[in-house]
Amino acid sequence: MKLNPIRKYYDALLHALGPSGWWPGETPFEVAVGAILTQNTNWGNVEKAIAALRAARALSPEAMRRLTPEALAGLIRPAGYFRVKAARLGHFLDFLAAEAGDALDDLALGYLGRQELPRLREKLLAVRGIGPETADSILLYALAKPSFVIDAYTARLAQRHGLAPEETNYHDLQDIFTSALPEDVALYNECHALIVRAGKEFCKKSRPRCGDCPLGAFLEGAA
Ligand code: SF4
C-alpha cells in the first residue's frame, strides 16, 4: 500500500515557504465573518469588506446584528454576492444568539469554543449558508478546534499527486489528510495555510509550476 506522504509534503512546504501566520483577523468573530465572506471570492475583496465593517464599527456580533440587512449588504458589497452573504451573516448571528442565550457580546464566540467539536460542527453545518469548508474554517481558525479545512487547492493537490480520484467528496478528502497528521490545531492551521499558498503560487488550475514547486520532487515519476 502506498504510504500517505502528506506529513512529508507539510514538512517540505514549511521548509520552503516558512510559517504563514494565519488566519488574519483581530478577533474570533472577525475570523468567522471572514470565513463566510471568502466564499466564492478572493481574499483581497474580503479585506475590503472587513475594512468597511471596521470603519462602520460593525465588527462585533452585537453591532452587526443592529444593522439592517440592506445596511450590512452595502458594507460587504466588495466581497461579492453581498445580499446572499449578508443573509448568511444574519443566519450565523441568529445561531450565535441562540447558542449564547442572546448574550451577543464579544464572548459569544468563546461560548461556542467551549463546546465539543463533533456536536458543534453539526450545529454549524445546520446554519443556512455554512457548508463544510466554512464550518471547518470557523472551527479551526476562529475557535482553535482541530477540524482540518479542505478547499479547492487541497483537492487539486490530492488529485494531482494521486492521493484521491477527482470525484472524492469533502469528508473522504478530509480523512486522507487527517489520517496522515497528528490531531493538532497548530499543525492543521499551518498545513491548510501552506497548501493554499502553494496552490496560489504553483499549483494553478491550468499550467501548474511543478518545476518550481516545493512538492515537485514528490510527483510520480519525478527524478
Ligand atoms: S504544482 Fe505540481 S508539484 Fe506542486 S503541488 Fe501542484 S502538482 Fe504538485
Residues whose N, C-alpha, C, O or C-beta is under 5 A from the ligand:
A	BS01	SF4	L157 R160 F202 C203 P208 R209 C210 C213 L215 G216
